[in-house]
Amino acid sequence: MLKEKKILIFPSGTEIAHEIYRSLRYEKNIELIGGSSISSHGDEIFSTSYNDIPFCHEKEFAPKINKIIKQHKIDFIFPAHDEALLHLSRNIASINAKIISSTPRVCEITRFKSKTYDALNSLEICPKLYALDESIEEWPIFSKPDQGQGSQGIAIIESQKDFESHTIKNPNHIYCEYLPGEEITVDCFTDRHGSLLYSNGRTRSLTRNGISIKSHSLDSESEDSKIENIARKILSRIPLRGVWFFQLKKDRHNQWKLLEIASRVSGTMGLNRAKGVNLPLMALYDAENIDITVLGHNKPVHVSRYLGSLYQIDIEYDTVYLDYDDTLIWNEQINPTLISFVAQARAKQKKVILLTRHQGNLVDSLKQYGLTPDFFDEVHHITDGKPKSFFIKNLSSIFIDDSFSERKEVYDATNIPCFSLESVETLFNWKTFLS
């Protein structure tokens, strides 16, 4: 059992931070705090959030973050960006909380592709590298920043002339053979004893700004075996600990070659949660020196990611009035979005009152969907044609109904905010949803 822990996720506005948050938010003994140097989505997610932490390269960074650590008695910092990970690892002695990561030496190696390739020199997974003054015989070649992530700053170079020009402008790039084949990411976990407990390959079917937004787990056992073998070879040279991942791409001869390694959580690592494997939580247990058993399944998993929206509406209300047919019950099932919102409202001690013109036995209908009248603070089954506004006694309220005419009647009579079904998602308060 994990004892009560407070974790600062920094920076809290990245896709990495959101994956860590989603992985840990339901753990009863964990309190998550967001920290960032700019205003970000983290402000809308974390019940306690800071957006005024100096950038990690600034001299006031450590004093400010230590002040937050002292104020909240933070036990761990979970880095959620490559640069934050590197800086925290380099300054581990001046930070008054434990960093969930590999050793500073490993963080240094994996942040720079040149150091990664040096550490893995002679392994067949290393791509062919070219010196800045080298004459190239096989085109195109590939250029990428030595210190970078995702697809930032990459280029395909088609000729010797372009190569010479590019090296002058980009002396800190890595130049390597062009890899035209399939690309995958392999999510891994290594415990404090150096044992590889988990490795799982997933495709990068569609990417945007270096982020994989469509991915699926690999289904081939033989490919899984090859990938696990590559992970073990990497570990034989670079002693990574906790959660990490690496990316591979096939060369012209259909052989896997290494693109990069990162000793952190990845944004699409949630695919493993769908397989029953929570890698950030495992990293936390390992950081506490607790032995881990991996329990997952081998069924295929697909994930599609999209740009979601978080809303803030400046409405104070004590009561939610809502309709039943085609609202709470939609398409002959409970409306999952609305029932989630009702659960949030109840958790925040708001009254939930049902107003319905249901034709038939309402109690039987509720029972059909696993509900009872006691689920609501009040139920008004309107059978005499009265307007719904007649039953709205508290004007510190909102009203939810699929019918425009019902919403208009209530609004005209009470002036309270009225919402249709597609607007329910805008009512969620993610910052307080789980607090």
ZAVO-236888 format. One record per residue (C-alpha): z, y, x; residue number from 1. Coordinates in nm, 2 decimals. Example, Ala and Ser with C-alpha at 12.3 -4.5 7.8 and 13.67 -1.06 7.14 Angstrom:
BEGIN
<<0.78; -0.45; 1.23>; 1>
<<0.71; -0.11; 1.37>; 2>
This chain:
BEGIN
<<0.00; 0.00; 0.00>; 1>
<<-0.10; 0.34; 0.13>; 2>
<<0.19; 0.59; 0.14>; 3>
<<0.14; 0.94; -0.01>; 4>
<<-0.11; 1.13; 0.21>; 5>
<<-0.26; 1.48; 0.19>; 6>
<<-0.62; 1.51; 0.33>; 7>
<<-0.81; 1.82; 0.41>; 8>
<<-1.19; 1.77; 0.38>; 9>
<<-1.37; 2.02; 0.60>; 10>
<<-1.62; 2.17; 0.53>; 11>
<<-1.58; 2.10; 0.16>; 12>
<<-1.92; 2.22; 0.04>; 13>
<<-2.15; 1.96; 0.20>; 14>
<<-2.30; 1.65; 0.04>; 15>
<<-2.08; 1.45; 0.29>; 16>
<<-1.77; 1.62; 0.15>; 17>
<<-1.87; 1.54; -0.20>; 18>
<<-1.91; 1.17; -0.12>; 19>
<<-1.57; 1.16; 0.05>; 20>
<<-1.42; 1.33; -0.26>; 21>
<<-1.59; 1.09; -0.50>; 22>
<<-1.46; 0.80; -0.29>; 23>
<<-1.10; 0.91; -0.28>; 24>
<<-1.04; 1.11; -0.59>; 25>
<<-0.89; 0.82; -0.80>; 26>
<<-0.64; 0.71; -0.53>; 27>
<<-0.30; 0.77; -0.68>; 28>
<<-0.13; 0.84; -0.34>; 29>
<<-0.39; 1.08; -0.21>; 30>
<<-0.41; 1.45; -0.26>; 31>
<<-0.74; 1.61; -0.16>; 32>
<<-0.77; 1.97; -0.04>; 33>
<<-1.09; 2.15; 0.03>; 34>
<<-1.16; 2.38; 0.32>; 35>
<<-1.46; 2.58; 0.41>; 36>
<<-1.58; 2.89; 0.59>; 37>
<<-1.79; 3.01; 0.30>; 38>
<<-1.77; 2.99; -0.08>; 39>
<<-1.93; 2.66; -0.19>; 40>
<<-1.93; 2.39; -0.45>; 41>
<<-1.59; 2.29; -0.31>; 42>
<<-1.44; 2.58; -0.49>; 43>
<<-1.54; 2.42; -0.82>; 44>
<<-1.42; 2.06; -0.73>; 45>
<<-1.09; 2.08; -0.54>; 46>
<<-0.78; 2.18; -0.73>; 47>
<<-0.67; 2.34; -0.40>; 48>
<<-0.95; 2.50; -0.20>; 49>
<<-0.99; 2.75; 0.08>; 50>
<<-1.31; 2.92; 0.17>; 51>
<<-1.19; 3.16; 0.43>; 52>
<<-1.14; 2.93; 0.73>; 53>
<<-1.31; 3.08; 1.03>; 54>
<<-1.62; 2.89; 1.16>; 55>
<<-1.52; 2.61; 1.39>; 56>
<<-1.65; 2.78; 1.70>; 57>
<<-1.44; 3.09; 1.64>; 58>
<<-1.11; 3.14; 1.82>; 59>
<<-0.91; 3.19; 1.50>; 60>
<<-1.02; 2.85; 1.36>; 61>
<<-0.73; 2.64; 1.50>; 62>
<<-0.46; 2.89; 1.40>; 63>
<<-0.59; 2.92; 1.04>; 64>
<<-0.64; 2.55; 0.99>; 65>
<<-0.30; 2.48; 1.13>; 66>
<<-0.15; 2.73; 0.89>; 67>
<<-0.31; 2.54; 0.60>; 68>
<<-0.19; 2.21; 0.75>; 69>
<<0.17; 2.34; 0.77>; 70>
<<0.17; 2.49; 0.43>; 71>
<<0.04; 2.17; 0.25>; 72>
<<0.19; 1.92; 0.50>; 73>
<<-0.16; 1.78; 0.55>; 74>
<<-0.17; 1.44; 0.73>; 75>
<<-0.54; 1.40; 0.79>; 76>
<<-0.86; 1.60; 0.83>; 77>
<<-1.18; 1.43; 0.71>; 78>
<<-1.47; 1.59; 0.89>; 79>
<<-1.77; 1.65; 0.66>; 80>
<<-2.03; 1.79; 0.90>; 81>
<<-2.16; 1.70; 1.24>; 82>
<<-2.06; 2.02; 1.41>; 83>
<<-1.72; 2.02; 1.25>; 84>
<<-1.67; 1.66; 1.37>; 85>
<<-1.77; 1.76; 1.72>; 86>
<<-1.55; 2.07; 1.74>; 87>
<<-1.25; 1.89; 1.59>; 88>
<<-1.28; 1.60; 1.83>; 89>
<<-1.31; 1.84; 2.12>; 90>
<<-1.00; 2.03; 2.02>; 91>
<<-0.80; 1.74; 1.89>; 92>
<<-0.49; 1.84; 2.09>; 93>
<<-0.47; 2.18; 1.92>; 94>
<<-0.51; 2.06; 1.56>; 95>
<<-0.18; 1.95; 1.40>; 96>
<<-0.32; 1.68; 1.18>; 97>
<<-0.49; 1.35; 1.26>; 98>
<<-0.88; 1.35; 1.26>; 99>
<<-1.04; 1.06; 1.08>; 100>
<<-1.31; 0.98; 1.33>; 101>
<<-1.40; 0.79; 1.64>; 102>
<<-1.26; 0.90; 1.98>; 103>
<<-1.37; 1.24; 2.12>; 104>
<<-1.58; 1.06; 2.38>; 105>
<<-1.77; 0.87; 2.11>; 106>
<<-1.81; 1.18; 1.89>; 107>
<<-1.97; 1.36; 2.20>; 108>
<<-2.21; 1.07; 2.26>; 109>
<<-2.33; 1.04; 1.90>; 110>
<<-2.37; 1.42; 1.85>; 111>
<<-2.64; 1.43; 2.13>; 112>
<<-2.94; 1.21; 2.11>; 113>
<<-2.98; 1.23; 2.49>; 114>
<<-2.63; 1.09; 2.54>; 115>
<<-2.68; 0.83; 2.28>; 116>
<<-3.00; 0.70; 2.44>; 117>
<<-2.83; 0.71; 2.78>; 118>
<<-2.55; 0.50; 2.65>; 119>
<<-2.79; 0.25; 2.51>; 120>
<<-3.03; 0.26; 2.80>; 121>
<<-3.23; -0.07; 2.85>; 122>
<<-3.17; -0.20; 2.50>; 123>
<<-3.49; -0.28; 2.32>; 124>
<<-3.40; -0.06; 2.02>; 125>
<<-3.43; 0.26; 2.23>; 126>
<<-3.77; 0.44; 2.18>; 127>
<<-3.98; 0.54; 2.48>; 128>
<<-3.87; 0.88; 2.60>; 129>
<<-4.09; 1.14; 2.77>; 130>
<<-3.99; 1.39; 3.04>; 131>
<<-4.08; 1.76; 2.99>; 132>
<<-4.34; 1.74; 3.27>; 133>
<<-4.48; 1.40; 3.19>; 134>
<<-4.85; 1.33; 3.12>; 135>
<<-4.87; 1.15; 2.79>; 136>
<<-5.13; 0.88; 2.73>; 137>
<<-5.07; 0.78; 2.37>; 138>
<<-5.07; 1.04; 2.09>; 139>
<<-4.90; 1.16; 1.88>; 140>
<<-4.55; 1.18; 2.00>; 141>
<<-4.24; 1.30; 1.83>; 142>
<<-4.00; 1.60; 1.90>; 143>
<<-3.65; 1.65; 1.77>; 144>
<<-3.35; 1.86; 1.87>; 145>
<<-3.11; 1.69; 2.11>; 146>
<<-2.82; 1.83; 1.89>; 147>
<<-2.93; 1.81; 1.53>; 148>
<<-2.92; 1.62; 1.21>; 149>
<<-3.16; 1.52; 0.93>; 150>
<<-3.51; 1.65; 0.96>; 151>
<<-3.41; 2.00; 1.10>; 152>
<<-3.64; 2.11; 1.38>; 153>
<<-3.86; 1.80; 1.41>; 154>
<<-4.23; 1.81; 1.49>; 155>
<<-4.52; 1.57; 1.55>; 156>
<<-4.71; 1.67; 1.86>; 157>
<<-5.08; 1.57; 1.87>; 158>
<<-5.20; 1.67; 2.22>; 159>
<<-5.10; 1.73; 2.59>; 160>
<<-5.17; 2.10; 2.54>; 161>
<<-4.94; 2.12; 2.23>; 162>
<<-4.68; 1.92; 2.42>; 163>
<<-4.67; 2.16; 2.71>; 164>
<<-4.65; 2.46; 2.48>; 165>
<<-4.38; 2.29; 2.27>; 166>
<<-4.16; 2.21; 2.57>; 167>
<<-4.16; 2.57; 2.69>; 168>
<<-4.04; 2.69; 2.35>; 169>
<<-3.80; 2.39; 2.29>; 170>
<<-3.65; 2.28; 2.62>; 171>
<<-3.35; 2.12; 2.44>; 172>
<<-3.56; 1.88; 2.24>; 173>
<<-3.59; 1.51; 2.28>; 174>
<<-3.95; 1.38; 2.32>; 175>
<<-4.02; 1.02; 2.23>; 176>
<<-4.28; 0.78; 2.10>; 177>
<<-4.40; 0.83; 1.75>; 178>
<<-4.26; 0.58; 1.51>; 179>
<<-4.50; 0.54; 1.21>; 180>
<<-4.32; 0.26; 1.02>; 181>
<<-4.05; 0.21; 0.76>; 182>
<<-3.72; 0.40; 0.80>; 183>
<<-3.38; 0.28; 0.70>; 184>
<<-3.01; 0.38; 0.73>; 185>
<<-2.74; 0.13; 0.82>; 186>
<<-2.39; 0.21; 0.70>; 187>
<<-2.12; 0.04; 0.91>; 188>
<<-1.75; 0.00; 0.94>; 189>
<<-1.56; -0.09; 1.26>; 190>
<<-1.18; -0.14; 1.25>; 191>
<<-0.93; -0.03; 1.52>; 192>
<<-0.96; -0.37; 1.69>; 193>
<<-1.33; -0.31; 1.75>; 194>
<<-1.44; -0.56; 1.49>; 195>
<<-1.76; -0.49; 1.29>; 196>
<<-1.64; -0.56; 0.93>; 197>
<<-1.94; -0.43; 0.74>; 198>
<<-2.30; -0.33; 0.79>; 199>
<<-2.55; -0.26; 0.51>; 200>
<<-2.90; -0.14; 0.54>; 201>
<<-3.06; 0.08; 0.28>; 202>
<<-3.40; 0.24; 0.25>; 203>
<<-3.49; 0.61; 0.27>; 204>
<<-3.75; 0.59; 0.00>; 205>
<<-3.75; 0.96; -0.07>; 206>
<<-3.59; 1.24; 0.13>; 207>
<<-3.54; 1.61; 0.08>; 208>
<<-3.42; 1.83; 0.37>; 209>
<<-3.32; 1.52; 0.56>; 210>
<<-3.11; 1.39; 0.27>; 211>
<<-3.20; 1.05; 0.12>; 212>
<<-3.23; 1.11; -0.26>; 213>
<<-3.38; 0.77; -0.35>; 214>
<<-3.25; 0.46; -0.17>; 215>
<<-3.20; 0.09; -0.23>; 216>
<<-3.01; -0.18; -0.04>; 217>
<<-3.22; -0.43; 0.16>; 218>
<<-3.27; -0.76; 0.00>; 219>
<<-3.38; -0.97; 0.29>; 220>
<<-3.12; -1.19; 0.45>; 221>
<<-3.32; -1.22; 0.77>; 222>
<<-3.35; -0.84; 0.79>; 223>
<<-2.98; -0.81; 0.73>; 224>
<<-2.91; -1.05; 1.02>; 225>
<<-3.14; -0.84; 1.25>; 226>
<<-2.96; -0.52; 1.15>; 227>
<<-2.62; -0.66; 1.20>; 228>
<<-2.72; -0.78; 1.54>; 229>
<<-2.84; -0.42; 1.63>; 230>
<<-2.51; -0.28; 1.51>; 231>
<<-2.32; -0.52; 1.74>; 232>
<<-2.54; -0.42; 2.03>; 233>
<<-2.46; -0.05; 1.96>; 234>
<<-2.09; -0.13; 1.95>; 235>
<<-2.11; -0.32; 2.28>; 236>
<<-2.21; 0.02; 2.44>; 237>
<<-2.04; 0.28; 2.21>; 238>
<<-1.70; 0.18; 2.07>; 239>
<<-1.73; 0.35; 1.73>; 240>
<<-1.43; 0.33; 1.50>; 241>
<<-1.40; 0.36; 1.12>; 242>
<<-1.70; 0.46; 0.91>; 243>
<<-2.04; 0.53; 1.09>; 244>
<<-2.41; 0.49; 1.04>; 245>
<<-2.73; 0.47; 1.23>; 246>
<<-3.09; 0.52; 1.14>; 247>
<<-3.38; 0.30; 1.24>; 248>
<<-3.76; 0.33; 1.22>; 249>
<<-4.03; 0.08; 1.29>; 250>
<<-4.27; 0.14; 1.58>; 251>
<<-4.64; 0.06; 1.60>; 252>
<<-4.56; -0.30; 1.66>; 253>
<<-4.33; -0.33; 1.36>; 254>
<<-4.01; -0.34; 1.57>; 255>
<<-3.70; -0.14; 1.49>; 256>
<<-3.62; 0.16; 1.71>; 257>
<<-3.32; 0.38; 1.70>; 258>
<<-3.34; 0.74; 1.57>; 259>
<<-2.98; 0.84; 1.58>; 260>
<<-2.62; 0.74; 1.53>; 261>
<<-2.35; 0.94; 1.35>; 262>
<<-1.97; 0.87; 1.36>; 263>
<<-1.91; 1.01; 1.01>; 264>
<<-1.96; 0.95; 0.64>; 265>
<<-2.32; 1.00; 0.51>; 266>
<<-2.41; 1.17; 0.19>; 267>
<<-2.58; 0.86; 0.03>; 268>
<<-2.30; 0.63; 0.14>; 269>
<<-2.20; 0.60; -0.22>; 270>
<<-2.45; 0.32; -0.25>; 271>
<<-2.19; 0.10; -0.09>; 272>
<<-1.93; 0.19; -0.35>; 273>
<<-2.18; 0.04; -0.60>; 274>
<<-2.15; -0.28; -0.40>; 275>
<<-1.77; -0.26; -0.42>; 276>
<<-1.72; -0.13; -0.07>; 277>
<<-1.54; 0.21; -0.03>; 278>
<<-1.60; 0.31; 0.33>; 279>
<<-1.41; 0.64; 0.34>; 280>
<<-1.11; 0.47; 0.19>; 281>
<<-1.13; 0.20; 0.44>; 282>
<<-1.14; 0.46; 0.72>; 283>
<<-0.82; 0.61; 0.59>; 284>
<<-0.65; 0.27; 0.58>; 285>
<<-0.77; 0.20; 0.93>; 286>
<<-0.65; 0.54; 1.05>; 287>
<<-0.30; 0.43; 0.92>; 288>
<<-0.33; 0.11; 1.12>; 289>
<<-0.35; -0.10; 0.81>; 290>
<<-0.56; -0.42; 0.83>; 291>
<<-0.86; -0.42; 0.59>; 292>
<<-1.04; -0.70; 0.41>; 293>
<<-1.39; -0.61; 0.28>; 294>
<<-1.46; -0.73; -0.07>; 295>
<<-1.81; -0.66; -0.20>; 296>
<<-2.12; -0.83; -0.36>; 297>
<<-2.47; -0.89; -0.25>; 298>
<<-2.66; -0.78; -0.56>; 299>
<<-2.94; -0.53; -0.52>; 300>
<<-2.84; -0.17; -0.57>; 301>
<<-3.06; 0.14; -0.62>; 302>
<<-2.95; 0.50; -0.61>; 303>
<<-3.12; 0.82; -0.71>; 304>
<<-2.96; 1.15; -0.63>; 305>
<<-3.04; 1.49; -0.78>; 306>
<<-2.92; 1.85; -0.78>; 307>
<<-2.63; 1.86; -1.02>; 308>
<<-2.47; 2.17; -1.18>; 309>
<<-2.11; 2.28; -1.21>; 310>
<<-2.03; 2.55; -1.46>; 311>
<<-1.75; 2.80; -1.50>; 312>
<<-1.71; 2.96; -1.85>; 313>
<<-1.44; 3.22; -1.89>; 314>
<<-1.30; 3.09; -2.22>; 315>
<<-0.93; 3.03; -2.30>; 316>
<<-0.87; 2.79; -2.59>; 317>
<<-0.60; 2.57; -2.72>; 318>
<<-0.79; 2.36; -2.97>; 319>
<<-1.12; 2.17; -2.98>; 320>
<<-1.28; 2.13; -3.32>; 321>
<<-1.56; 1.87; -3.32>; 322>
<<-1.80; 1.70; -3.56>; 323>
<<-1.83; 1.32; -3.59>; 324>
<<-2.18; 1.19; -3.70>; 325>
<<-2.45; 1.27; -3.45>; 326>
<<-2.20; 1.44; -3.23>; 327>
<<-1.90; 1.23; -3.12>; 328>
<<-2.10; 0.93; -3.25>; 329>
<<-2.45; 0.97; -3.12>; 330>
<<-2.74; 0.72; -3.15>; 331>
<<-2.49; 0.46; -3.30>; 332>
<<-2.26; 0.48; -3.00>; 333>
<<-1.98; 0.70; -2.87>; 334>
<<-2.12; 1.00; -2.69>; 335>
<<-2.01; 0.93; -2.33>; 336>
<<-2.03; 1.30; -2.23>; 337>
<<-1.83; 1.43; -2.52>; 338>
<<-1.56; 1.15; -2.51>; 339>
<<-1.51; 1.24; -2.14>; 340>
<<-1.47; 1.60; -2.23>; 341>
<<-1.23; 1.51; -2.51>; 342>
<<-1.03; 1.31; -2.26>; 343>
<<-1.01; 1.61; -2.03>; 344>
<<-0.90; 1.83; -2.32>; 345>
<<-0.62; 1.59; -2.42>; 346>
<<-0.51; 1.56; -2.06>; 347>
<<-0.47; 1.94; -2.06>; 348>
<<-0.26; 1.93; -2.38>; 349>
<<-0.53; 2.09; -2.60>; 350>
<<-0.54; 1.98; -2.96>; 351>
<<-0.85; 1.79; -3.07>; 352>
<<-0.93; 1.81; -3.44>; 353>
<<-1.21; 1.62; -3.61>; 354>
<<-1.41; 1.79; -3.89>; 355>
<<-1.66; 1.56; -4.06>; 356>
<<-1.87; 1.51; -4.37>; 357>
<<-1.91; 1.14; -4.30>; 358>
<<-2.06; 0.95; -4.58>; 359>
<<-1.86; 0.63; -4.64>; 360>
<<-1.52; 0.50; -4.52>; 361>
<<-1.43; 0.71; -4.21>; 362>
<<-1.14; 0.49; -4.10>; 363>
<<-1.37; 0.18; -4.10>; 364>
<<-1.63; 0.38; -3.91>; 365>
<<-1.38; 0.49; -3.65>; 366>
<<-1.26; 0.13; -3.61>; 367>
<<-1.61; 0.01; -3.55>; 368>
<<-1.62; 0.23; -3.24>; 369>
<<-1.27; 0.14; -3.12>; 370>
<<-1.11; 0.46; -3.25>; 371>
<<-0.84; 0.54; -3.50>; 372>
<<-0.74; 0.86; -3.68>; 373>
<<-0.44; 0.88; -3.45>; 374>
<<-0.68; 0.95; -3.16>; 375>
<<-0.71; 1.30; -3.30>; 376>
<<-0.44; 1.56; -3.36>; 377>
<<-0.59; 1.61; -3.70>; 378>
<<-0.87; 1.47; -3.91>; 379>
<<-1.04; 1.65; -4.19>; 380>
<<-1.28; 1.44; -4.39>; 381>
<<-1.46; 1.70; -4.59>; 382>
<<-1.60; 1.55; -4.92>; 383>
<<-1.58; 1.86; -5.15>; 384>
<<-1.84; 2.08; -4.97>; 385>
<<-1.59; 2.32; -4.82>; 386>
<<-1.73; 2.50; -4.51>; 387>
<<-1.59; 2.38; -4.18>; 388>
<<-1.46; 2.72; -4.10>; 389>
<<-1.21; 2.67; -4.39>; 390>
<<-1.02; 2.42; -4.17>; 391>
<<-1.02; 2.63; -3.85>; 392>
<<-0.68; 2.80; -3.84>; 393>
<<-0.65; 2.86; -3.47>; 394>
<<-0.89; 3.12; -3.34>; 395>
<<-0.81; 3.03; -2.98>; 396>
<<-1.05; 2.74; -3.02>; 397>
<<-1.40; 2.61; -2.96>; 398>
<<-1.63; 2.42; -3.20>; 399>
<<-1.88; 2.15; -3.11>; 400>
<<-2.14; 2.03; -3.36>; 401>
<<-2.50; 1.91; -3.35>; 402>
<<-2.59; 2.11; -3.66>; 403>
<<-2.71; 2.47; -3.60>; 404>
<<-2.63; 2.56; -3.96>; 405>
<<-2.27; 2.44; -3.92>; 406>
<<-2.23; 2.62; -3.59>; 407>
<<-2.37; 2.94; -3.74>; 408>
<<-2.14; 2.92; -4.04>; 409>
<<-1.83; 2.87; -3.82>; 410>
<<-1.94; 3.14; -3.58>; 411>
<<-2.01; 3.39; -3.86>; 412>
<<-1.67; 3.32; -4.02>; 413>
<<-1.44; 3.29; -3.71>; 414>
<<-1.63; 3.43; -3.41>; 415>
<<-1.51; 3.14; -3.19>; 416>
<<-1.75; 3.00; -2.93>; 417>
<<-1.97; 2.72; -3.07>; 418>
<<-2.15; 2.46; -2.87>; 419>
<<-2.42; 2.20; -2.93>; 420>
<<-2.44; 1.86; -2.76>; 421>
<<-2.65; 1.97; -2.46>; 422>
<<-2.39; 2.24; -2.38>; 423>
<<-2.09; 2.00; -2.36>; 424>
<<-2.15; 1.94; -1.99>; 425>
<<-2.10; 2.31; -1.92>; 426>
<<-1.74; 2.28; -2.05>; 427>
<<-1.61; 2.05; -1.79>; 428>
<<-1.36; 2.20; -1.54>; 429>
<<-1.41; 1.97; -1.24>; 430>
<<-1.15; 2.16; -1.04>; 431>
<<-0.87; 2.06; -1.28>; 432>
<<-1.03; 1.74; -1.43>; 433>
<<-0.82; 1.51; -1.21>; 434>
<<-0.53; 1.73; -1.12>; 435>
